[in-house]
Amino acid sequence: MITQRPSTHEGKVMVTFEISGTIWTESVHLVGDFNSWDSKSLPLHRDWKQDWILELELDTDRKYCFRYLFDGHHRGDNRQDSVLLTSN
């Protein structure tokens, strides 16, 4: 699930990426054009419900391509998992 809320900084939006804790994995990382597809820089962490979660501040009115890595590997085909359109 992905949710967005306004940021306190103009031209920015807070985006929360959340993956169900029922997925069997030791680690989840977020990679995309917002972090130059770096497989180590954006690890998700477990919240109080044991779901995987990460919050980022991104520019508004942009399109971002991204995917999740589970234990260092993507699941599915070689295309990006999603495209995110940010807005306030």
C-alpha positions in Angstrom: 0.0 0.0 0.0 1.2 3.5 -0.8 -0.2 6.6 0.9 0.6 10.3 0.5 0.2 13.3 2.8 1.3 16.9 2.5 4.8 17.7 3.7 5.8 20.8 5.7 8.1 21.7 2.8 6.7 23.4 -0.2 6.8 21.3 -3.4 7.2 18.1 -1.4 4.9 15.2 -0.4 5.4 12.6 2.3 4.9 9.1 0.8 4.6 6.0 2.9 5.4 2.6 1.3 4.0 -0.4 3.3 4.2 -4.1 2.7 2.2 -6.7 4.6 4.2 -8.4 7.4 2.8 -11.7 6.3 5.3 -11.9 3.4 8.0 -14.4 4.3 11.3 -12.4 4.0 14.2 -11.3 6.1 14.5 -7.8 4.5 12.7 -5.5 2.1 14.4 -2.6 0.3 12.9 0.1 -1.9 14.7 0.9 -5.1 13.7 3.5 -7.8 14.7 6.5 -9.7 14.4 8.6 -6.5 17.5 6.8 -5.1 19.3 5.9 -8.4 18.1 2.2 -8.0 20.5 1.7 -5.0 19.6 -1.7 -3.5 20.9 -0.8 0.0 20.0 2.8 0.7 16.3 2.5 1.5 15.5 -0.5 3.8 11.9 -0.8 5.1 11.6 -1.5 8.8 8.9 -3.4 10.8 6.3 -1.2 12.5 4.3 -2.1 15.6 2.0 -4.4 13.5 5.0 -6.2 12.0 4.3 -4.7 8.6 7.3 -3.4 6.5 7.2 0.4 6.2 9.2 3.3 4.9 8.3 7.0 4.6 10.0 9.3 2.1 9.7 13.0 1.2 9.5 13.3 -2.5 9.0 16.1 -5.0 5.3 16.7 -6.0 4.0 16.5 -9.5 6.5 13.8 -10.6 6.4 10.3 -11.9 8.6 7.8 -10.0 9.3 4.2 -11.1 10.2 1.8 -8.3 10.3 -1.8 -7.1 10.7 -3.7 -3.9 13.6 -6.1 -3.3 12.9 -9.0 -1.0 16.1 -10.5 0.6 18.0 -8.6 -2.2 15.9 -10.0 -5.1 12.9 -8.7 -7.0 9.9 -10.9 -7.5 8.2 -11.0 -10.8 9.4 -9.8 -14.2 12.2 -7.3 -15.0 9.9 -4.2 -15.3 9.4 -1.8 -12.4 6.8 -2.9 -10.0 4.9 0.5 -10.0 4.8 4.0 -11.1 4.0 6.6 -8.5 2.5 10.0 -9.3 3.0 12.4 -6.5 0.6 15.3 -5.7 -0.3 17.5 -2.8 
